[in-house]
Amino acid sequence: MSTKAIILAAGKSSRLYPLTIDTPKGLLDVAGVQPIVRIVHLLNKEGIEDITVVVGHKKEKIMSALGSAVTFHDFLDFETKNNFHTLWSIREKIVGDTLILYSDVIFESALLKKVLAPYAGDIALVIDTSAFRPESPRVRIDHGLITKIGKGKRTVTKEGFTCNFLGMTKLSPQGAKEFVKAMESLVENPDAYYSDAVSILIQNKIPVIPIDIAGLRWIEIDTLEELETARRLMKEIA
């Protein structure tokens, strides 16, 4: 079974207001490209055609931009819920080889090639050990396994963490089953993030391996400063 991709693109991205009041973050102009459109293009170049985009805020604009290139899933609770519930709403698609991505990441094309290479593990998080970014999601690695993951971007401390998480998760068929099972216990928590499901896997002694893309460039866009950084990066890697 070939790899499928799920792109989370439902959020309001209020930290980028007023830019995102009428435009989803994945459709912002980043040096002439729109992040989510570029991600779909890169996935297609790697042979991934089964792509589902979870939409919510200004969904009609994403649907217009991507058209028939992807399948859409409408997440109705995007006003009040976090990315855990966004992903939970499409759990029936988390089957087989699956790659989960955010819609707002600019990265070198070589990064995706590395992520999609074969790895000996069922659940893998894409991480970067080359430079710790306090503004990005965080993980800790011990003895070749991920042993801790931060929730969102709530702190700016490195304490207890060793590197950054790019928001990409790669699952084998068995890993997909384990991941959905871990999510089940969080359904009643309105404040859950999908990183909480990873924490449950770790607590249950289920191996979560890192895919280190150190040296390859990327940026997740959550602030105006990150948007400007993304625009500079895009000009360099275009």
Steps between C-alpha positions, in 0.01 A plus 500: 500500500641840403542782749210738553530853638277695737548877514352691793371836376191582705625755753431874519868592560406798716862584577532615141197729506410710307668306215307181574158646574396434141788281380595158641862490616588238241402742224707799612740639241848372581729646235254414225387160624223380732628246756222245471500512120875444502470210746246325279726553199801353683297202619386434144861514379581223748216286367246573775162555336269400788490830689227612738488860620302573816340842456302737721581871507431655157485149357360615166826679424712190560256290300521746212880510511548121506198386299496134402864442597393388848205372701349735758368428847295767674579553870212695650645573845807695386388806700536324836718189460872439447686283250430180695128520426572610145695178451254288699221611265678318218622196692347264242772619260781418744539152357798348326813701424410856594681833510346781709605858426410858590392736220737784590852357475752612239781249450758385251378232259787276613342491845193316375715250311685421823178462697352258248808273491457161673549495878495216750216626715122518511461851643744775407512873565695729271744697714792738462804470725707762319369812675262526794218746429316597819203622293445157338351179649752304704601140562760312702703209364665237718682194365354540153136534607274798562430508873321833542300740285386854575144617456468769235725802552407595852847560643829638379722285720726219383482325836441128453504517119779440251365593155202618294200319351390612153140388537550205263413151619565185297301186580522143377178294487569371852605846614174645369304251712702584810465873439121490467478280809703756697272778380187329632572591862524871415170548322328659801779754553407818309853640543691199368771534238598212277839505670313374809430178311873465442555546875260213567690277258822584685338430838381164368857409398416497130815605309484840333805554282648826372564581135768765524512751214790698650659731247189530283314829521141548613273742684151467644300821465316608815603865540572800280870458573488136385311607188783738408756227571301262278501754218878531517540122511267446208706735284810295581356155434268577207 
